[in-house]
Amino acid sequence: MNIDSVMRMAPVIPVLTIEPGLDPAALAETLVEAGLPVIEVTLRTPGALDAIRAMAGVEGAVVGAGTVLNEAQLAQAIDAGAQFIVSPGLTNPLALAARDTAIPFLPGVATASELMRGLDLGLERFKFFPAEAAGGLPALKALAAPFGNVRFCPTGGITEQSAPEWLAHSSVLCVGGSWIVRKGETDLGAIGDRARAAARIRESAP
């Protein structure tokens, strides 16, 4: 499995900040059953690594660690069972460490210079972040134009309503979606409904 195959599994990757009150394994089962098997758990809460461990045991789930900032967090995420790594930015030490482990790696970029640095490191798949704050879809189109082989997972500020337009662009393989699980939400039924709608989101792409 490489990062390209991970990005092509579903149109939306739920971006989760795990909070108390929600069973991570049950959440992963809900998302997989709804058609969103790729799950990003951000390392922003004390329980994130334990959540990755629990979710990684769910059949069909492809669980990654997000907000990975350095080599120490990379090692912790891999030890917890993460199957891919997402970072908000791109640094040489983290990129080289990820390459040494051979784990699928999706670093964040927002400028041509960052993108070129990634290409120099042998990378062609990137997270466009923060997508809306960095200029939205017009900015991504301009950034993607000189780099024909590059593909993106835009993340940051994308909504259920705006996702189809992003996904319609040829450089976008998937989007990161924080709307799938709302802050403090514990209703797996509501989460499942949004996840099923997200799994079909390409059907409404322009």
C-alpha positions in Angstrom: 0.0 0.0 0.0 1.3 3.4 -0.9 -0.1 6.9 -0.3 -1.7 7.1 -3.8 -3.7 3.9 -3.2 -4.8 5.2 0.2 -6.0 8.5 -1.3 -8.0 6.6 -3.9 -9.9 4.4 -1.5 -12.7 7.0 -0.8 -13.5 10.6 -1.8 -13.4 11.8 1.8 -10.9 11.0 4.6 -12.6 11.8 7.9 -10.2 13.9 10.0 -10.9 13.1 13.6 -10.0 14.7 16.9 -10.8 12.0 19.4 -12.5 13.2 22.5 -13.8 11.3 25.6 -17.3 9.7 25.2 -16.9 8.1 21.8 -15.7 4.5 21.4 -12.9 4.7 18.8 -13.5 1.1 17.6 -17.2 1.6 17.2 -16.6 4.8 15.4 -14.2 3.1 13.0 -16.7 0.3 12.4 -19.4 3.0 11.6 -17.2 4.7 9.1 -16.0 1.6 7.4 -19.6 0.3 7.0 -20.6 3.7 5.6 -18.0 3.5 2.9 -15.2 5.6 4.4 -12.5 3.1 5.3 -9.6 5.6 5.4 -9.5 7.5 8.7 -7.1 10.1 10.0 -6.7 10.5 13.7 -5.0 13.8 14.7 -2.4 13.7 17.4 -4.1 16.7 19.2 -5.6 14.9 22.2 -4.0 12.7 24.9 -6.1 9.7 23.8 -5.1 9.9 20.1 -2.6 7.1 20.1 -4.9 4.7 22.1 -7.6 5.5 19.6 -5.3 4.6 16.7 -4.6 1.3 18.4 -8.3 0.5 18.9 -9.2 1.5 15.3 -6.4 -0.3 13.7 -8.0 -3.6 14.9 -11.2 -2.9 13.0 -11.5 -5.0 9.9 -11.4 -2.9 6.7 -10.2 0.2 8.5 -7.1 2.0 7.1 -6.1 4.2 10.0 -3.5 7.0 9.8 -2.1 9.6 12.2 -2.5 13.2 11.5 -0.8 16.4 12.8 2.5 14.5 13.0 5.1 17.2 13.5 8.4 15.4 14.1 10.3 12.1 14.1 9.3 11.2 17.7 5.6 11.5 16.9 6.2 9.5 13.7 7.7 6.6 15.7 4.9 6.8 18.3 2.2 6.7 15.6 3.8 3.7 13.8 4.1 1.9 17.1 0.4 2.5 17.7 -0.5 0.9 14.4 -0.9 3.8 12.1 -0.8 2.7 8.4 -0.2 6.2 7.0 1.1 9.5 8.2 -0.2 13.0 7.6 1.7 16.2 8.5 0.4 19.8 8.3 3.7 20.8 6.7 6.9 19.5 5.0 10.3 19.3 6.7 13.3 17.4 5.5 13.9 15.4 8.8 10.3 14.1 9.0 10.1 13.3 5.3 13.4 11.4 5.3 12.3 9.5 8.5 9.0 8.6 6.9 10.8 7.4 3.8 13.2 5.3 5.9 10.2 3.5 7.5 8.5 3.1 4.1 5.2 4.2 5.6 2.8 6.1 3.3 3.4 9.8 3.9 1.2 12.8 3.1 2.9 16.2 4.0 1.1 19.5 3.8 2.0 22.2 1.3 0.6 25.6 0.5 3.2 27.1 -1.8 5.1 26.2 -5.0 8.4 26.2 -3.1 7.1 23.7 -0.6 5.8 21.6 -3.4 9.2 21.7 -5.2 11.0 20.7 -2.0 8.6 17.7 -1.8 9.4 16.7 -5.3 13.1 16.9 -4.6 12.4 14.4 -1.8 10.7 12.0 -4.2 7.1 12.9 -3.2 4.2 13.5 -5.6 1.2 13.3 -3.2 0.4 16.2 -0.9 -2.1 17.6 1.5 -3.1 21.1 0.4 -3.4 22.8 3.8 -5.0 24.9 5.1 -7.1 24.6 1.9 -9.6 27.5 2.3 -7.3 29.8 4.2 -4.6 29.3 1.6 -6.8 30.6 -1.2 -9.3 27.9 -1.8 -9.9 26.1 -5.1 -8.5 28.9 -7.2 -5.2 28.8 -5.4 -5.0 25.0 -5.8 -5.7 25.2 -9.5 -2.9 27.8 -9.9 -0.5 25.7 -7.7 -1.3 22.5 -9.5 -1.0 23.8 -13.1 2.9 23.6 -13.4 3.0 20.2 -11.7 1.2 17.7 -13.9 2.0 14.5 -11.9 1.2 15.9 -8.5 -2.1 15.0 -6.8 -3.7 16.5 -3.6 -5.9 15.9 -0.6 -7.1 19.4 0.2 -7.9 19.8 3.9 -9.0 22.7 6.1 -12.3 24.5 5.9 -13.8 22.1 3.3 -17.5 21.3 3.9 -20.0 18.8 2.7 -21.3 21.5 0.3 -18.0 22.6 -1.1 -16.4 19.1 -1.4 -17.9 18.2 -4.7 -16.4 21.2 -6.4 -12.9 20.4 -5.0 -13.3 16.7 -6.1 -14.2 17.7 -9.6 -10.7 19.1 -10.2 -8.3 16.6 -11.9 -5.5 17.1 -9.4 -7.7 16.2 -6.4 -7.9 12.5 -5.4 -9.8 13.1 -2.1 -10.5 15.7 0.5 -10.1 15.8 4.3 -13.4 16.1 6.0 -13.7 17.3 9.6 -17.5 17.7 9.2 -18.0 13.9 9.4 -17.7 13.9 13.2 -18.6 17.1 14.8 -16.9 18.4 18.0 -18.3 16.6 21.0 -20.6 14.3 19.0 -21.3 10.8 20.2 -24.3 9.9 18.0 -23.0 7.1 15.8 -26.2 7.1 13.8 -25.8 10.7 12.7 -22.1 10.1 12.0 -23.0 7.2 9.8 -25.5 9.2 7.9 -23.0 11.9 7.1 -20.4 9.3 6.2 -22.7 7.5 3.8 -23.4 10.9 2.1 -19.7 11.6 1.9 -19.0 8.3 0.4 -21.4 9.2 -2.5 -20.1 12.7 -2.8 -18.5 12.3 -6.2 -22.0 11.7 -7.6 -22.7 15.4 -7.1 -19.4 16.7 -8.3 -19.8 19.3 -11.1 
